[in-house]
Amino acid sequence: MSTIITYNSLAMTKFLFSRNFRKGFTLIEIMIVLSIIGILTTIVYPSYQNYLDRAHDTDVQMIAKEWITLIEQYRIDNDGEIPSQSDQEALSDEMYCIG
């Protein structure tokens, strides 16, 4: 049994070091891989763009809610008055402190 294993391992070693053993990829294999990557990119990219758009919309909604909260707090603190232009600038400075 050990002679068979030795013979097989010698045959494998000869095969690995022979000139017929490939040491790289063929052009067609590389082209197939690149085309698969291109197809996957074509499928995934629109989904990623959609994800970015939804994330941006969520950020805008969050900022709008913060502004609504600040204006309502201003109205509570100032007997129901709406902020004037100079007060809006103060609220804008306050926004930078919040987030």
C-alpha positions as CSV (number, residue, x, y, z in Angstrom):
1,M,0.0,0.0,0.0
2,S,2.8,2.4,0.8
3,T,4.3,1.8,-2.6
4,I,1.1,2.9,-4.3
5,I,1.0,6.1,-2.2
6,T,4.6,6.7,-3.1
7,Y,4.0,6.1,-6.7
8,N,1.0,8.4,-6.8
9,S,2.8,11.2,-4.9
10,L,5.8,10.8,-7.3
11,A,3.4,11.0,-10.3
12,M,1.7,14.1,-8.8
13,T,5.1,15.8,-8.2
14,K,6.2,15.1,-11.8
15,F,2.9,16.5,-13.1
16,L,3.1,19.6,-11.0
17,F,6.6,20.4,-12.2
18,S,6.1,19.4,-15.8
19,R,5.7,22.0,-18.6
20,N,2.2,20.9,-19.3
21,F,1.0,22.2,-15.9
22,R,-0.8,25.6,-16.2
23,K,0.5,28.4,-14.1
24,G,-2.0,31.0,-14.9
25,F,-5.4,31.8,-16.4
26,T,-6.4,31.8,-20.0
27,L,-7.8,34.8,-21.7
28,I,-11.2,33.3,-22.0
29,E,-11.4,32.6,-18.3
30,I,-10.5,36.2,-17.5
31,M,-13.1,37.5,-20.0
32,I,-15.8,35.3,-18.5
33,V,-15.0,36.5,-15.0
34,L,-15.0,40.2,-16.1
35,S,-18.3,39.7,-17.9
36,I,-19.9,38.2,-14.8
37,I,-18.6,41.1,-12.7
38,G,-20.1,43.5,-15.3
39,I,-23.5,41.8,-15.2
40,L,-23.5,41.8,-11.4
41,T,-22.5,45.5,-11.3
42,T,-25.3,46.3,-13.7
43,I,-27.8,44.6,-11.4
44,V,-26.5,46.0,-8.1
45,Y,-25.7,49.6,-9.0
46,P,-29.3,50.8,-9.5
47,S,-30.2,49.3,-6.1
48,Y,-27.3,51.1,-4.5
49,Q,-28.4,54.4,-6.0
50,N,-31.9,53.8,-4.7
51,Y,-30.4,53.2,-1.3
52,L,-28.5,56.4,-1.4
53,D,-31.5,58.4,-2.5
54,R,-33.6,57.0,0.4
55,A,-30.8,57.7,2.9
56,H,-30.7,61.3,1.6
57,D,-34.4,61.7,1.9
58,T,-34.3,60.4,5.5
59,D,-31.6,62.9,6.3
60,V,-33.7,65.7,4.9
61,Q,-36.7,64.6,6.9
62,M,-34.6,64.4,10.1
63,I,-33.3,67.9,9.6
64,A,-36.8,69.2,8.9
65,K,-38.1,67.6,12.1
66,E,-35.3,69.2,14.1
67,W,-36.3,72.6,12.7
68,I,-39.9,72.0,13.5
69,T,-38.9,71.1,17.1
70,L,-36.8,74.2,17.4
71,I,-39.5,76.5,16.1
72,E,-42.1,75.0,18.4
73,Q,-39.8,75.4,21.4
74,Y,-39.2,79.0,20.4
75,R,-43.0,79.6,20.2
76,I,-43.4,78.0,23.7
77,D,-40.7,80.1,25.2
78,N,-41.9,83.4,23.5
79,D,-45.7,83.2,24.1
80,G,-46.6,81.8,20.7
81,E,-44.6,84.3,18.5
82,I,-43.1,83.0,15.3
83,P,-39.3,83.6,15.0
84,S,-38.2,86.7,13.1
85,Q,-35.3,86.7,10.7
86,S,-32.7,87.5,13.4
87,D,-34.2,84.8,15.6
88,Q,-34.0,82.3,12.8
89,E,-30.3,83.0,12.5
90,A,-30.0,82.3,16.2
91,L,-31.9,79.0,15.7
92,S,-29.5,78.1,12.9
93,D,-26.6,78.6,15.2
94,E,-28.4,76.5,17.8
95,M,-28.9,73.7,15.2
96,Y,-25.1,73.4,14.9
97,C,-24.9,72.7,18.6
98,I,-27.6,70.0,18.4
99,G,-26.2,67.8,15.7
